[in-house]
């Protein structure tokens, strides 16, 4: 079996620049009704986790964002 080629690594600056995009993707997944288990397998979740791990005082944990956005998307 041949190993898959390594994905190009992103810098923290690139991750920070795309933070709004990752949040938007998370919001769209929630609106589509995806479960937390399914959302955790996405690229946006992985990138949000990386940002939180590297800069925890600046970026929230993805689980917190999921809960916050879930409340925002729920009909009143």
Backbone as CSV, one residue per row, in Angstrom:
resi,resn,N_x,N_y,N_z,CA_x,CA_y,CA_z,C_x,C_y,C_z
1,UNK,0.826,-1.167,0.000,0.000,0.000,0.000,0.883,1.247,0.000
2,UNK,0.568,2.189,-0.868,1.347,3.409,-0.988,0.728,4.473,-0.080
3,UNK,1.554,5.111,0.752,0.997,6.151,1.630,0.534,7.363,0.823
4,UNK,-0.516,7.991,1.309,-1.045,9.180,0.644,-0.049,10.323,0.792
5,UNK,0.022,11.177,-0.223,0.946,12.303,-0.109,0.510,13.244,1.013
6,UNK,1.477,13.789,1.697,1.178,14.679,2.821,0.557,15.974,2.302
7,UNK,-0.470,16.420,2.991,-1.117,17.680,2.620,-0.189,18.827,2.992
8,UNK,-0.194,19.870,2.179,0.664,21.001,2.536,0.209,21.606,3.860
9,UNK,1.168,21.873,4.730,0.800,22.405,6.040,0.522,23.901,5.934
10,UNK,-0.417,24.332,6.744,-0.800,25.732,6.772,-0.099,26.434,7.926
11,UNK,0.188,27.697,7.742,0.772,28.475,8.825,-0.353,29.001,9.712
12,UNK,0.013,29.419,10.903,-0.979,29.996,11.813,-1.583,31.247,11.180
13,UNK,-0.781,32.018,10.488,-1.285,33.214,9.817,-2.352,32.894,8.789
14,UNK,-2.132,31.820,8.026,-3.132,31.391,7.035,-4.406,30.912,7.725
15,UNK,-4.243,30.183,8.813,-5.413,29.724,9.567,-6.193,30.906,10.127
16,UNK,-5.467,31.875,10.682,-6.133,33.054,11.239,-6.860,33.845,10.154
17,UNK,-6.258,33.955,8.985,-6.879,34.691,7.889,-8.173,34.042,7.431
18,UNK,-8.258,32.717,7.557,-9.440,31.981,7.110,-10.414,31.656,8.232
19,UNK,-10.182,32.174,9.427,-11.059,31.903,10.564,-12.533,32.206,10.261
20,UNK,-12.860,33.356,9.665,-14.275,33.613,9.353,-14.875,32.569,8.408
21,UNK,-14.062,32.070,7.503,-14.533,31.040,6.570,-14.848,29.745,7.307
22,UNK,-13.998,29.372,8.266,-14.236,28.150,9.036,-15.504,28.285,9.881
23,UNK,-15.717,29.460,10.442,-16.936,29.692,11.227,-18.170,29.643,10.332
24,UNK,-18.054,30.191,9.136,-19.167,30.162,8.193,-19.480,28.720,7.784
25,UNK,-18.442,27.931,7.539,-18.638,26.523,7.185,-19.307,25.772,8.331
26,UNK,-18.876,26.048,9.557,-19.485,25.409,10.722,-20.958,25.791,10.829
27,UNK,-21.269,27.057,10.608,-22.661,27.527,10.653,-23.501,26.817,9.583
28,UNK,-22.950,26.658,8.383,-23.680,25.982,7.305,-23.932,24.511,7.641
29,UNK,-22.943,23.857,8.219,-23.121,22.455,8.615,-24.227,22.322,9.657
30,UNK,-24.273,23.256,10.588,-25.309,23.230,11.625,-26.681,23.468,10.997
31,UNK,-26.763,24.422,10.084,-28.035,24.698,9.407,-28.532,23.493,8.617
32,UNK,-27.591,22.703,8.081,-27.959,21.492,7.343,-28.403,20.372,8.271
33,UNK,-28.260,20.580,9.575,-28.699,19.579,10.540,-27.685,18.488,10.819
34,UNK,-26.415,18.745,10.530,-25.373,17.744,10.788,-25.182,17.579,12.290
35,UNK,-24.961,16.354,12.702,-24.733,16.064,14.117,-23.315,16.486,14.505
36,UNK,-23.095,16.618,15.795,-21.777,16.974,16.290,-20.735,15.947,15.847
37,UNK,-21.103,14.680,15.861,-20.173,13.619,15.445,-19.737,13.809,13.989
38,UNK,-20.680,14.179,13.127,-20.341,14.386,11.717,-19.521,15.653,11.522
39,UNK,-19.859,16.697,12.263,-19.140,17.965,12.143,-17.697,17.803,12.606
40,UNK,-17.475,16.967,13.618,-16.119,16.752,14.144,-15.184,16.101,13.124
41,UNK,-15.734,15.515,12.074,-14.911,14.867,11.055,-14.595,15.794,9.882
42,UNK,-14.902,17.067,9.999,-14.706,17.994,8.885,-13.372,18.734,9.001
43,UNK,-12.961,19.288,7.882,-11.732,20.071,7.837,-11.879,21.342,8.668
44,UNK,-13.049,21.983,8.592,-13.218,23.234,9.345,-13.064,22.977,10.846
45,UNK,-13.571,21.865,11.352,-13.434,21.538,12.777,-11.960,21.347,13.125
46,UNK,-11.248,20.641,12.273,-9.821,20.387,12.501,-9.040,21.707,12.560
47,UNK,-9.352,22.598,11.652,-8.643,23.880,11.609,-9.010,24.756,12.812
48,UNK,-10.279,24.728,13.217,-10.686,25.480,14.409,-10.006,24.913,15.653
49,UNK,-9.858,23.600,15.721,-9.150,22.973,16.840,-7.689,23.403,16.869
50,UNK,-7.070,23.454,15.709,-5.667,23.860,15.619,-5.494,25.292,16.109
51,UNK,-6.373,26.180,15.666,-6.298,27.568,16.118,-6.465,27.666,17.631
52,UNK,-7.437,26.935,18.173,-7.666,26.968,19.614,-6.463,26.400,20.366
53,UNK,-5.893,25.341,19.850,-4.742,24.707,20.504,-3.536,25.644,20.509
54,UNK,-3.309,26.343,19.399,-2.145,27.224,19.295,-2.347,28.573,19.979
55,UNK,-3.563,29.085,19.937,-3.855,30.403,20.513,-5.150,30.346,21.336
56,UNK,-5.123,29.628,22.462,-6.361,29.417,23.228,-6.974,30.694,23.809
57,UNK,-6.164,31.702,24.056,-6.721,32.935,24.606,-7.416,33.770,23.531
58,UNK,-7.151,33.442,22.282,-7.704,34.224,21.174,-8.865,33.528,20.464
59,UNK,-8.821,32.198,20.412,-9.838,31.436,19.678,-10.508,30.421,20.589
60,UNK,-11.829,30.374,20.523,-12.615,29.469,21.364,-12.482,28.027,20.896
61,UNK,-12.796,27.125,21.805,-12.803,25.698,21.509,-13.947,25.423,20.532
62,UNK,-13.739,24.571,19.513,-14.781,24.331,18.517,-16.102,23.827,19.097
63,UNK,-16.051,23.056,20.177,-17.283,22.584,20.809,-18.117,23.739,21.335
64,UNK,-17.451,24.738,21.879,-18.145,25.931,22.358,-18.779,26.671,21.178
65,UNK,-18.030,26.822,20.097,-18.565,27.484,18.902,-19.766,26.730,18.351
66,UNK,-19.683,25.405,18.369,-20.793,24.583,17.879,-22.049,24.848,18.706
67,UNK,-21.904,24.871,20.028,-23.052,25.114,20.899,-23.606,26.522,20.688
68,UNK,-22.728,27.493,20.574,-23.137,28.879,20.380,-23.879,29.054,19.053
69,UNK,-23.314,28.505,17.989,-23.932,28.630,16.673,-25.218,27.805,16.576
70,UNK,-25.268,26.689,17.283,-26.493,25.877,17.277,-27.659,26.651,17.865
71,UNK,-27.394,27.384,18.949,-28.430,28.206,19.564,-28.853,29.329,18.626
72,UNK,-27.901,29.875,17.906,-28.178,30.976,16.982,-29.046,30.522,15.819
73,UNK,-28.826,29.307,15.350,-29.530,28.789,14.180,-30.922,28.265,14.521
74,UNK,-31.135,27.827,15.767,-32.423,27.269,16.157,-33.525,28.315,16.000
75,UNK,-34.693,27.892,15.473,-35.800,28.844,15.361,-36.315,29.249,16.736
76,UNK,-36.736,30.491,16.839,-37.218,31.012,18.131,-38.619,30.538,18.440
